[in-house]
């Protein structure tokens, strides 16, 4: 008998809660996201632009490394390459959003076109890594042994690993 009463009470409570939620529901406001109005665009949120993220990351890394005045020229070279890469990435995003001729929406690429796009993307990535390596090596050499230990963690956190397992931004000095 007690079980029947408790089941009935739970059912009544759930029905009352559902009914009150249905009644309290209001119409969406002009600022609320909806199907026709998806809300703020990605490029309008804080730190959503590649240049903003790069500047925040550079500030974090510079503070973590405790860059000295004698290391400033190597740091500036490194920071300039990071900024340039972020600006190029931001330009690519903008051209994709505006649908510029190089990024016009068209039908799905065939297998050869996909491979050519992949080849182009990877060639660009190799160029960016080579540019970064060219400025990061002198910076790393200019660091003290203590700074190098920190640099091993905070510089290029996507590529570091412990015991052969990638950390992907987790650890003592994670991505800012």
Secondary structure, DSSP 8 states (H G I E B T S, - for coil): -HHHHHHHHHHHHHHHHHHHHHHH-----TTS--SSS--S-GGGSTT-SHHHHHHHHHHHHHHHHT--GGGHHHHHHHHHHHHHHHHHHHHHHHHHHHT-GGG---S---HHHHHHHHHHHHHHHHHHHHHHHHHHHHHHHHS-HHHHHHHHHHTTTTT-EETTEE-TT-STT---
